[in-house]
Amino acid sequence: MSMLEVKNLKKVYTTRFGGNKVVALQNVNLTVERGEYVAIMGESGSGKTTLLNILATLDKPTEGEVLLDGKKMNSIKEKELAKFRREQLGFVFQEFNLLDNFSVRDNIYLPLVLADVHHTEMESRIKPIAAKLGITDLLEKFPYEISGGQKQRVAVARAIITQPEIVLADEPTGALDSRSTDELLEQFANINKEGQTILMVTHSVKAASTAGRVLFIKDGIVYHQIYRGNESNSEFYRRISDSLTALMGDGFRAVND
């Protein structure tokens, strides 16, 4: 069984007064295996962020279902959703979402504090993660004292300290310069090699080229997917670029066709 399964997913938004309906996703089917690193690409308005929000249980589908380790995510009771997100999902956002009045250490600890994890356990978890991400010397600083690239590494630490089933990343390199982007993508590749499953929404071909598989969404439909295989980042980059060009020109049929 795949770790994450999306079956016949459809999302329709109705305008405030019910006059118009917008189909954001239609008949989306996909699976993610444990330990995979998958990127989702598409133009603004293509449905990729809607899909991520549904996977994050921040939105509910109109039709279809999402299963994580066989558990139907859209059947989780509202009062249990926060606990489910905290324990099963890790989040990395474009804008970091760090609390400026909390130290770096306390920002990383926050999901564990909410889960009532003992301080000794929190300390044992943070040490190897901080060392791996190169932020040990930043733990007593505050977010306003560190760079954007450092903030994003802190956000990654916060996402993985709960040992989640899957990390969901929404445009994680969007607010970073090229050097910080390279550093973050290297960290993503490293934590994936250690077994962490990652699903990333991105506009960046460079970011997508570090993944093992790329899904292309257009008009709410998964049109195409490609696998890295044994290709280098630069080789995969070129193939992703070619696929995007074909997608814009309807050069291939939808995966679900």
C-alpha atoms as an extended CHARMM CRD file, in Angstrom:
* protein
*
       257  EXT
         1         1  MET       CA              0.0000000000        0.0000000000        0.0000000000  PROA      1               0.0000000000
         2         2  SER       CA              1.2580000000        3.4990000000       -0.8570000000  PROA      2               0.0000000000
         3         3  MET       CA              1.8680000000        5.8330000000        2.0780000000  PROA      3               0.0000000000
         4         4  LEU       CA             -0.2700000000        8.6000000000        0.5540000000  PROA      4               0.0000000000
         5         5  GLU       CA             -3.1910000000        7.9500000000       -1.8010000000  PROA      5               0.0000000000
         6         6  VAL       CA             -5.3720000000       10.5130000000       -3.5530000000  PROA      6               0.0000000000
         7         7  LYS       CA             -8.4700000000        9.0280000000       -5.1960000000  PROA      7               0.0000000000
         8         8  ASN       CA            -10.8090000000       10.7780000000       -7.6470000000  PROA      8               0.0000000000
         9         9  LEU       CA            -10.2840000000       14.1320000000       -5.9430000000  PROA      9               0.0000000000
        10        10  LYS       CA            -12.4740000000       17.0410000000       -6.9720000000  PROA      10              0.0000000000
        11        11  LYS       CA            -12.7130000000       20.5160000000       -5.4730000000  PROA      11              0.0000000000
        12        12  VAL       CA            -15.3400000000       23.0400000000       -6.4960000000  PROA      12              0.0000000000
        13        13  TYR       CA            -15.5450000000       26.5300000000       -5.0300000000  PROA      13              0.0000000000
        14        14  THR       CA            -18.8010000000       28.4480000000       -5.0980000000  PROA      14              0.0000000000
        15        15  THR       CA            -18.7710000000       32.2370000000       -5.1910000000  PROA      15              0.0000000000
        16        16  ARG       CA            -20.1690000000       34.1260000000       -2.2260000000  PROA      16              0.0000000000
        17        17  PHE       CA            -23.7000000000       34.4120000000       -3.5690000000  PROA      17              0.0000000000
        18        18  GLY       CA            -23.6650000000       31.0500000000       -5.3360000000  PROA      18              0.0000000000
        19        19  GLY       CA            -23.7390000000       32.5260000000       -8.8020000000  PROA      19              0.0000000000
        20        20  ASN       CA            -20.6110000000       30.8630000000      -10.1560000000  PROA      20              0.0000000000
        21        21  LYS       CA            -18.7260000000       27.6800000000       -9.5090000000  PROA      21              0.0000000000
        22        22  VAL       CA            -14.9940000000       27.2880000000      -10.0290000000  PROA      22              0.0000000000
        23        23  VAL       CA            -13.5370000000       23.8030000000      -10.4660000000  PROA      23              0.0000000000
        24        24  ALA       CA            -10.1040000000       23.9370000000       -8.8190000000  PROA      24              0.0000000000
        25        25  LEU       CA             -9.3690000000       20.1920000000       -9.0300000000  PROA      25              0.0000000000
        26        26  GLN       CA            -11.0010000000       17.4260000000      -11.0320000000  PROA      26              0.0000000000
        27        27  ASN       CA            -10.4500000000       13.6750000000      -10.9920000000  PROA      27              0.0000000000
        28        28  VAL       CA             -7.0080000000       13.8730000000       -9.3930000000  PROA      28              0.0000000000
        29        29  ASN       CA             -5.4310000000       10.5040000000       -8.6660000000  PROA      29              0.0000000000
        30        30  LEU       CA             -1.9180000000       10.0690000000       -7.3280000000  PROA      30              0.0000000000
        31        31  THR       CA              0.1190000000        8.0200000000       -4.9180000000  PROA      31              0.0000000000
        32        32  VAL       CA              3.2690000000        8.7590000000       -2.9510000000  PROA      32              0.0000000000
        33        33  GLU       CA              5.4630000000        5.9580000000       -1.6710000000  PROA      33              0.0000000000
        34        34  ARG       CA              7.2280000000        6.1200000000        1.6690000000  PROA      34              0.0000000000
        35        35  GLY       CA             10.5760000000        7.8710000000        1.2950000000  PROA      35              0.0000000000
        36        36  GLU       CA              9.7020000000        9.5780000000       -2.0050000000  PROA      36              0.0000000000
        37        37  TYR       CA             10.5510000000       13.1990000000       -2.8140000000  PROA      37              0.0000000000
        38        38  VAL       CA              7.8280000000       14.5460000000       -5.1160000000  PROA      38              0.0000000000
        39        39  ALA       CA              7.4860000000       18.0200000000       -6.6190000000  PROA      39              0.0000000000
        40        40  ILE       CA              4.2200000000       19.4450000000       -7.9570000000  PROA      40              0.0000000000
        41        41  MET       CA              4.4360000000       22.1140000000      -10.6420000000  PROA      41              0.0000000000
        42        42  GLY       CA              1.9490000000       24.2760000000      -12.5000000000  PROA      42              0.0000000000
        43        43  GLU       CA              1.0570000000       27.8680000000      -13.2610000000  PROA      43              0.0000000000
        44        44  SER       CA             -0.6660000000       30.1100000000      -10.7310000000  PROA      44              0.0000000000
        45        45  GLY       CA             -4.2970000000       29.0260000000      -10.5360000000  PROA      45              0.0000000000
        46        46  SER       CA             -3.5350000000       25.5120000000      -11.7860000000  PROA      46              0.0000000000
        47        47  GLY       CA             -4.7970000000       23.8740000000       -8.5760000000  PROA      47              0.0000000000
        48        48  LYS       CA             -1.4960000000       22.8390000000       -6.9990000000  PROA      48              0.0000000000
        49        49  THR       CA             -1.9300000000       24.9300000000       -3.8440000000  PROA      49              0.0000000000
        50        50  THR       CA             -5.5290000000       23.7360000000       -3.4930000000  PROA      50              0.0000000000
        51        51  LEU       CA             -4.2460000000       20.1680000000       -3.6700000000  PROA      51              0.0000000000
        52        52  LEU       CA             -1.6000000000       20.8920000000       -1.0220000000  PROA      52              0.0000000000
        53        53  ASN       CA             -4.1950000000       22.4810000000        1.2690000000  PROA      53              0.0000000000
        54        54  ILE       CA             -6.4010000000       19.4030000000        0.9890000000  PROA      54              0.0000000000
        55        55  LEU       CA             -3.4520000000       17.1150000000        1.7210000000  PROA      55              0.0000000000
        56        56  ALA       CA             -2.6820000000       19.3020000000        4.7400000000  PROA      56              0.0000000000
        57        57  THR       CA             -6.3220000000       18.9120000000        5.9230000000  PROA      57              0.0000000000
        58        58  LEU       CA             -6.6690000000       22.7140000000        5.7530000000  PROA      58              0.0000000000
        59        59  ASP       CA             -9.4140000000       22.2820000000        3.1580000000  PROA      59              0.0000000000
        60        60  LYS       CA            -11.8540000000       19.4980000000        2.3260000000  PROA      60              0.0000000000
        61        61  PRO       CA            -12.4960000000       18.0010000000       -1.1220000000  PROA      61              0.0000000000
        62        62  THR       CA            -15.8860000000       18.2440000000       -2.7750000000  PROA      62              0.0000000000
        63        63  GLU       CA            -15.5350000000       14.6390000000       -3.9190000000  PROA      63              0.0000000000
        64        64  GLY       CA            -12.9660000000       11.8850000000       -3.5500000000  PROA      64              0.0000000000
        65        65  GLU       CA            -10.6960000000       10.9630000000       -0.6770000000  PROA      65              0.0000000000
        66        66  VAL       CA             -7.1550000000       11.2270000000        0.6490000000  PROA      66              0.0000000000
        67        67  LEU       CA             -5.5890000000        8.4000000000        2.6430000000  PROA      67              0.0000000000
        68        68  LEU       CA             -2.4120000000        8.5520000000        4.7260000000  PROA      68              0.0000000000
        69        69  ASP       CA             -1.2370000000        5.0690000000        5.7070000000  PROA      69              0.0000000000
        70        70  GLY       CA             -4.7300000000        3.8530000000        4.8870000000  PROA      70              0.0000000000
        71        71  LYS       CA             -6.4730000000        6.4050000000        7.1300000000  PROA      71              0.0000000000
        72        72  LYS       CA             -9.0540000000        8.6070000000        5.4140000000  PROA      72              0.0000000000
        73        73  MET       CA             -7.8710000000       12.1400000000        6.1410000000  PROA      73              0.0000000000
        74        74  ASN       CA            -11.1720000000       13.8080000000        5.2000000000  PROA      74              0.0000000000
        75        75  SER       CA            -13.0050000000       11.6910000000        7.7780000000  PROA      75              0.0000000000
        76        76  ILE       CA            -10.9450000000       12.9390000000       10.7300000000  PROA      76              0.0000000000
        77        77  LYS       CA            -13.1270000000       14.8160000000       13.2140000000  PROA      77              0.0000000000
        78        78  GLU       CA            -12.5800000000       18.5700000000       13.4080000000  PROA      78              0.0000000000
        79        79  LYS       CA            -11.4610000000       18.4250000000       17.0440000000  PROA      79              0.0000000000
        80        80  GLU       CA             -8.7850000000       15.8550000000       16.1420000000  PROA      80              0.0000000000
        81        81  LEU       CA             -7.3810000000       17.6720000000       13.0970000000  PROA      81              0.0000000000
        82        82  ALA       CA             -4.8610000000       19.8370000000       14.9500000000  PROA      82              0.0000000000
        83        83  LYS       CA             -3.4210000000       16.7970000000       16.7120000000  PROA      83              0.0000000000
        84        84  PHE       CA             -3.2990000000       14.8890000000       13.4270000000  PROA      84              0.0000000000
        85        85  ARG       CA             -1.4440000000       17.7050000000       11.6350000000  PROA      85              0.0000000000
        86        86  ARG       CA              0.9720000000       18.0980000000       14.5280000000  PROA      86              0.0000000000
        87        87  GLU       CA              1.8350000000       14.4140000000       14.7250000000  PROA      87              0.0000000000
        88        88  GLN       CA              1.6200000000       13.2610000000       11.1100000000  PROA      88              0.0000000000
        89        89  LEU       CA              2.4390000000       16.2820000000        8.9460000000  PROA      89              0.0000000000
        90        90  GLY       CA              5.3790000000       18.6660000000        8.8290000000  PROA      90              0.0000000000
        91        91  PHE       CA              5.0240000000       22.0610000000        7.1350000000  PROA      91              0.0000000000
        92        92  VAL       CA              7.5400000000       24.3440000000        5.4350000000  PROA      92              0.0000000000
        93        93  PHE       CA              6.1140000000       27.6230000000        4.1150000000  PROA      93              0.0000000000
        94        94  GLN       CA              7.4640000000       30.2860000000        1.7690000000  PROA      94              0.0000000000
        95        95  GLU       CA              7.2110000000       32.9680000000        4.4740000000  PROA      95              0.0000000000
        96        96  PHE       CA              8.7590000000       30.8070000000        7.2450000000  PROA      96              0.0000000000
        97        97  ASN       CA              5.8970000000       31.4470000000        9.7610000000  PROA      97              0.0000000000
        98        98  LEU       CA              8.2600000000       31.8510000000       12.7180000000  PROA      98              0.0000000000
        99        99  LEU       CA              7.3020000000       33.7090000000       15.8960000000  PROA      99              0.0000000000
       100       100  ASP       CA              9.5910000000       36.7150000000       16.4060000000  PROA      100             0.0000000000
       101       101  ASN       CA              9.0920000000       36.7960000000       20.1750000000  PROA      101             0.0000000000
       102       102  PHE       CA             10.2450000000       33.1630000000       20.4560000000  PROA      102             0.0000000000
       103       103  SER       CA             13.8760000000       32.1290000000       20.2110000000  PROA      103             0.0000000000
       104       104  VAL       CA             14.9320000000       29.8230000000       17.3870000000  PROA      104             0.0000000000
       105       105  ARG       CA             15.0230000000       26.9690000000       19.8990000000  PROA      105             0.0000000000
       106       106  ASP       CA             11.4950000000       27.6800000000       21.1200000000  PROA      106             0.0000000000
       107       107  ASN       CA             10.1690000000       28.0230000000       17.5570000000  PROA      107             0.0000000000
       108       108  ILE       CA             11.4820000000       24.5520000000       16.7990000000  PROA      108             0.0000000000
       109       109  TYR       CA             10.1630000000       23.1800000000       20.0750000000  PROA      109             0.0000000000
       110       110  LEU       CA              6.6590000000       24.6140000000       19.5770000000  PROA      110             0.0000000000
       111       111  PRO       CA              4.9420000000       21.5680000000       18.0030000000  PROA      111             0.0000000000
       112       112  LEU       CA              6.4800000000       19.3370000000       20.6820000000  PROA      112             0.0000000000
       113       113  VAL       CA              5.2970000000       21.6820000000       23.4480000000  PROA      113             0.0000000000
       114       114  LEU       CA              1.7740000000       21.5110000000       21.9990000000  PROA      114             0.0000000000
       115       115  ALA       CA              2.0650000000       17.7210000000       22.0060000000  PROA      115             0.0000000000
       116       116  ASP       CA              3.1420000000       17.7820000000       25.6720000000  PROA      116             0.0000000000
       117       117  VAL       CA              6.5070000000       16.1340000000       24.9530000000  PROA      117             0.0000000000
       118       118  HSD       CA              8.8950000000       16.1160000000       27.9370000000  PROA      118             0.0000000000
       119       119  HSD       CA             11.7200000000       18.6780000000       27.8120000000  PROA      119             0.0000000000
       120       120  THR       CA             14.3890000000       15.9540000000       27.9750000000  PROA      120             0.0000000000
       121       121  GLU       CA             12.9430000000       14.3590000000       24.8340000000  PROA      121             0.0000000000
       122       122  MET       CA             12.7760000000       17.7480000000       23.0920000000  PROA      122             0.0000000000
       123       123  GLU       CA             16.4450000000       18.3880000000       23.8440000000  PROA      123             0.0000000000
       124       124  SER       CA             17.5020000000       14.9750000000       22.5840000000  PROA      124             0.0000000000
       125       125  ARG       CA             15.6270000000       15.5370000000       19.3270000000  PROA      125             0.0000000000
       126       126  ILE       CA             16.8350000000       19.0670000000       18.6150000000  PROA      126             0.0000000000
       127       127  LYS       CA             20.5780000000       18.4120000000       18.9370000000  PROA      127             0.0000000000
       128       128  PRO       CA             21.0640000000       16.1230000000       15.8970000000  PROA      128             0.0000000000
       129       129  ILE       CA             18.5970000000       18.1180000000       13.7760000000  PROA      129             0.0000000000
       130       130  ALA       CA             20.2620000000       21.4550000000       14.5520000000  PROA      130             0.0000000000
       131       131  ALA       CA             23.6720000000       19.9760000000       13.7800000000  PROA      131             0.0000000000
       132       132  LYS       CA             22.4540000000       18.4740000000       10.5050000000  PROA      132             0.0000000000
       133       133  LEU       CA             20.8930000000       21.7660000000        9.3890000000  PROA      133             0.0000000000
       134       134  GLY       CA             23.8120000000       23.9010000000       10.5810000000  PROA      134             0.0000000000
       135       135  ILE       CA             21.7840000000       25.9860000000       13.0380000000  PROA      135             0.0000000000
       136       136  THR       CA             23.2430000000       24.9310000000       16.4030000000  PROA      136             0.0000000000
       137       137  ASP       CA             24.8340000000       28.3560000000       16.8750000000  PROA      137             0.0000000000
       138       138  LEU       CA             21.5050000000       30.0640000000       16.1400000000  PROA      138             0.0000000000
       139       139  LEU       CA             19.3360000000       28.3610000000       18.7520000000  PROA      139             0.0000000000
       140       140  GLU       CA             19.4110000000       31.2230000000       21.2600000000  PROA      140             0.0000000000
       141       141  LYS       CA             18.8670000000       33.9370000000       18.6460000000  PROA      141             0.0000000000
       142       142  PHE       CA             15.5200000000       35.3330000000       17.5480000000  PROA      142             0.0000000000
       143       143  PRO       CA             14.1090000000       35.1430000000       13.9930000000  PROA      143             0.0000000000
       144       144  TYR       CA             14.6270000000       38.8900000000       13.4050000000  PROA      144             0.0000000000
       145       145  GLU       CA             18.3540000000       38.3680000000       14.0720000000  PROA      145             0.0000000000
       146       146  ILE       CA             18.9760000000       35.7860000000       11.3510000000  PROA      146             0.0000000000
       147       147  SER       CA             18.8920000000       35.6750000000        7.5390000000  PROA      147             0.0000000000
       148       148  GLY       CA             16.1130000000       34.3610000000        5.3150000000  PROA      148             0.0000000000
       149       149  GLY       CA             18.0480000000       31.2160000000        4.4850000000  PROA      149             0.0000000000
       150       150  GLN       CA             18.6600000000       30.5670000000        8.1730000000  PROA      150             0.0000000000
       151       151  LYS       CA             14.9830000000       31.1530000000        8.9430000000  PROA      151             0.0000000000
       152       152  GLN       CA             14.0040000000       28.5440000000        6.3770000000  PROA      152             0.0000000000
       153       153  ARG       CA             16.4070000000       26.0130000000        7.8750000000  PROA      153             0.0000000000
       154       154  VAL       CA             14.7880000000       26.7000000000       11.2540000000  PROA      154             0.0000000000
       155       155  ALA       CA             11.4000000000       26.1020000000        9.6320000000  PROA      155             0.0000000000
       156       156  VAL       CA             12.6520000000       22.7840000000        8.2540000000  PROA      156             0.0000000000
       157       157  ALA       CA             13.8910000000       21.8150000000       11.7290000000  PROA      157             0.0000000000
       158       158  ARG       CA             10.4610000000       22.6300000000       13.1790000000  PROA      158             0.0000000000
       159       159  ALA       CA              8.8060000000       20.5420000000       10.4500000000  PROA      159             0.0000000000
       160       160  ILE       CA             10.8730000000       17.4020000000       11.0090000000  PROA      160             0.0000000000
       161       161  ILE       CA             11.3350000000       17.4650000000       14.8030000000  PROA      161             0.0000000000
       162       162  THR       CA              7.9080000000       15.8340000000       15.2150000000  PROA      162             0.0000000000
       163       163  GLN       CA              9.1030000000       12.9220000000       13.0360000000  PROA      163             0.0000000000
       164       164  PRO       CA              6.1260000000       13.3440000000       10.6830000000  PROA      164             0.0000000000
       165       165  GLU       CA              4.9450000000       10.8500000000        8.1060000000  PROA      165             0.0000000000
       166       166  ILE       CA              5.2990000000       13.4630000000        5.3690000000  PROA      166             0.0000000000
       167       167  VAL       CA              6.7050000000       16.9880000000        4.9900000000  PROA      167             0.0000000000
       168       168  LEU       CA              4.5380000000       19.3290000000        2.8960000000  PROA      168             0.0000000000
       169       169  ALA       CA              6.4730000000       22.2680000000        1.4710000000  PROA      169             0.0000000000
       170       170  ASP       CA              4.7340000000       25.2330000000       -0.1850000000  PROA      170             0.0000000000
       171       171  GLU       CA              7.1460000000       27.2370000000       -2.3910000000  PROA      171             0.0000000000
       172       172  PRO       CA              9.9460000000       26.7860000000        0.1960000000  PROA      172             0.0000000000
       173       173  THR       CA             12.5450000000       28.6150000000       -1.9300000000  PROA      173             0.0000000000
       174       174  GLY       CA             10.2390000000       31.4460000000       -3.0420000000  PROA      174             0.0000000000
       175       175  ALA       CA             11.5950000000       34.0260000000       -0.5650000000  PROA      175             0.0000000000
       176       176  LEU       CA             15.2550000000       32.9860000000       -0.7610000000  PROA      176             0.0000000000
       177       177  ASP       CA             18.2450000000       34.2190000000       -2.7410000000  PROA      177             0.0000000000
       178       178  SER       CA             20.1380000000       31.7940000000       -4.9790000000  PROA      178             0.0000000000
       179       179  ARG       CA             22.7330000000       30.8080000000       -2.3770000000  PROA      179             0.0000000000
       180       180  SER       CA             20.1240000000       30.1770000000        0.3270000000  PROA      180             0.0000000000
       181       181  THR       CA             18.0440000000       28.2530000000       -2.2150000000  PROA      181             0.0000000000
       182       182  ASP       CA             20.9820000000       25.9620000000       -2.9990000000  PROA      182             0.0000000000
       183       183  GLU       CA             21.6120000000       25.3590000000        0.7080000000  PROA      183             0.0000000000
       184       184  LEU       CA             17.9600000000       24.5850000000        1.4290000000  PROA      184             0.0000000000
       185       185  LEU       CA             17.6140000000       22.2090000000       -1.5210000000  PROA      185             0.0000000000
       186       186  GLU       CA             20.7300000000       20.3890000000       -0.3910000000  PROA      186             0.0000000000
       187       187  GLN       CA             19.1840000000       20.0010000000        3.0680000000  PROA      187             0.0000000000
       188       188  PHE       CA             15.9400000000       18.7000000000        1.5560000000  PROA      188             0.0000000000
       189       189  ALA       CA             17.8940000000       16.1520000000       -0.4720000000  PROA      189             0.0000000000
       190       190  ASN       CA             19.7930000000       15.0580000000        2.6340000000  PROA      190             0.0000000000
       191       191  ILE       CA             16.7400000000       14.5550000000        4.8350000000  PROA      191             0.0000000000
       192       192  ASN       CA             15.0380000000       12.6900000000        1.9980000000  PROA      192             0.0000000000
       193       193  LYS       CA             18.0410000000       10.3620000000        1.7250000000  PROA      193             0.0000000000
       194       194  GLU       CA             17.5290000000        9.5880000000        5.4060000000  PROA      194             0.0000000000
       195       195  GLY       CA             14.0040000000        8.3920000000        4.6230000000  PROA      195             0.0000000000
       196       196  GLN       CA             11.8200000000       11.4740000000        5.0650000000  PROA      196             0.0000000000
       197       197  THR       CA              8.9420000000       11.6720000000        2.5790000000  PROA      197             0.0000000000
       198       198  ILE       CA              8.6080000000       15.1450000000        1.0120000000  PROA      198             0.0000000000
       199       199  LEU       CA              5.8790000000       16.6430000000       -1.1650000000  PROA      199             0.0000000000
       200       200  MET       CA              6.7690000000       20.0930000000       -2.4830000000  PROA      200             0.0000000000
       201       201  VAL       CA              4.7260000000       22.6200000000       -4.4610000000  PROA      201             0.0000000000
       202       202  THR       CA              7.0040000000       24.9010000000       -6.4620000000  PROA      202             0.0000000000
       203       203  HSD       CA              7.2590000000       27.2130000000       -9.4650000000  PROA      203             0.0000000000
       204       204  SER       CA             11.0220000000       26.6860000000       -9.5150000000  PROA      204             0.0000000000
       205       205  VAL       CA             12.4700000000       24.2440000000      -12.0470000000  PROA      205             0.0000000000
       206       206  LYS       CA             15.6820000000       24.3010000000      -10.0110000000  PROA      206             0.0000000000
       207       207  ALA       CA             13.8420000000       23.2050000000       -6.8700000000  PROA      207             0.0000000000
       208       208  ALA       CA             11.8550000000       20.5490000000       -8.7260000000  PROA      208             0.0000000000
       209       209  SER       CA             15.0450000000       19.1570000000      -10.2860000000  PROA      209             0.0000000000
       210       210  THR       CA             16.1930000000       17.9650000000       -6.8470000000  PROA      210             0.0000000000
       211       211  ALA       CA             13.0940000000       15.7540000000       -6.4470000000  PROA      211             0.0000000000
       212       212  GLY       CA             12.7600000000       12.1770000000       -7.5810000000  PROA      212             0.0000000000
       213       213  ARG       CA              9.4650000000       12.7300000000       -9.3900000000  PROA      213             0.0000000000
       214       214  VAL       CA              7.6200000000       15.7530000000      -10.7480000000  PROA      214             0.0000000000
       215       215  LEU       CA              3.8550000000       16.0320000000      -11.2610000000  PROA      215             0.0000000000
       216       216  PHE       CA              2.4880000000       18.7030000000      -13.6020000000  PROA      216             0.0000000000
       217       217  ILE       CA             -0.9490000000       20.2150000000      -12.9410000000  PROA      217             0.0000000000
       218       218  LYS       CA             -2.9560000000       22.3510000000      -15.3400000000  PROA      218             0.0000000000
       219       219  ASP       CA             -6.5570000000       23.5160000000      -14.9380000000  PROA      219             0.0000000000
       220       220  GLY       CA             -7.0100000000       21.2540000000      -11.9200000000  PROA      220             0.0000000000
       221       221  ILE       CA             -5.8800000000       18.1180000000      -13.7310000000  PROA      221             0.0000000000
       222       222  VAL       CA             -2.6740000000       16.1130000000      -13.2810000000  PROA      222             0.0000000000
       223       223  TYR       CA             -1.4950000000       16.1620000000      -16.8850000000  PROA      223             0.0000000000
       224       224  HSD       CA              1.8720000000       14.4980000000      -16.7200000000  PROA      224             0.0000000000
       225       225  GLN       CA              4.5910000000       13.1260000000      -14.4620000000  PROA      225             0.0000000000
       226       226  ILE       CA              8.2610000000       12.3370000000      -14.9350000000  PROA      226             0.0000000000
       227       227  TYR       CA             10.7570000000       10.3800000000      -12.8680000000  PROA      227             0.0000000000
       228       228  ARG       CA             14.3900000000       11.2770000000      -12.3480000000  PROA      228             0.0000000000
       229       229  GLY       CA             15.7870000000        7.7780000000      -12.6260000000  PROA      229             0.0000000000
       230       230  ASN       CA             19.5890000000        8.0100000000      -12.7120000000  PROA      230             0.0000000000
       231       231  GLU       CA             19.6990000000       11.5240000000      -14.1500000000  PROA      231             0.0000000000
       232       232  SER       CA             21.7460000000       14.3220000000      -12.6130000000  PROA      232             0.0000000000
       233       233  ASN       CA             20.0350000000       17.5000000000      -11.4040000000  PROA      233             0.0000000000
       234       234  SER       CA             21.0430000000       19.3240000000      -14.5890000000  PROA      234             0.0000000000
       235       235  GLU       CA             19.7330000000       16.5310000000      -16.8330000000  PROA      235             0.0000000000
       236       236  PHE       CA             16.4660000000       16.3800000000      -14.9050000000  PROA      236             0.0000000000
       237       237  TYR       CA             16.2520000000       20.1930000000      -15.0190000000  PROA      237             0.0000000000
       238       238  ARG       CA             16.2940000000       20.1090000000      -18.8190000000  PROA      238             0.0000000000
       239       239  ARG       CA             13.6090000000       17.4230000000      -18.9670000000  PROA      239             0.0000000000
       240       240  ILE       CA             11.3900000000       19.3360000000      -16.5210000000  PROA      240             0.0000000000
       241       241  SER       CA             11.7930000000       22.4780000000      -18.6470000000  PROA      241             0.0000000000
       242       242  ASP       CA             10.8410000000       20.5420000000      -21.7760000000  PROA      242             0.0000000000
       243       243  SER       CA              7.7870000000       19.1070000000      -20.0120000000  PROA      243             0.0000000000
       244       244  LEU       CA              6.6560000000       22.5550000000      -18.8870000000  PROA      244             0.0000000000
       245       245  THR       CA              6.9540000000       23.8140000000      -22.4590000000  PROA      245             0.0000000000
       246       246  ALA       CA              4.8540000000       20.8820000000      -23.6690000000  PROA      246             0.0000000000
       247       247  LEU       CA              2.3220000000       21.4730000000      -20.8990000000  PROA      247             0.0000000000
       248       248  MET       CA              1.8430000000       25.0960000000      -21.8940000000  PROA      248             0.0000000000
       249       249  GLY       CA              1.2450000000       23.9400000000      -25.4610000000  PROA      249             0.0000000000
       250       250  ASP       CA             -0.9160000000       20.9190000000      -24.5230000000  PROA      250             0.0000000000
       251       251  GLY       CA              1.8030000000       18.6760000000      -25.8940000000  PROA      251             0.0000000000
       252       252  PHE       CA              0.6530000000       15.6920000000      -23.8660000000  PROA      252             0.0000000000
       253       253  ARG       CA             -2.5250000000       14.1900000000      -22.5030000000  PROA      253             0.0000000000
       254       254  ALA       CA             -3.6040000000       14.1710000000      -18.8910000000  PROA      254             0.0000000000
       255       255  VAL       CA             -2.3600000000       11.2970000000      -16.7340000000  PROA      255             0.0000000000
       256       256  ASN       CA             -5.9670000000       10.4500000000      -15.8410000000  PROA      256             0.0000000000
       257       257  ASP       CA             -7.0860000000       10.2170000000      -19.5060000000  PROA      257             0.0000000000
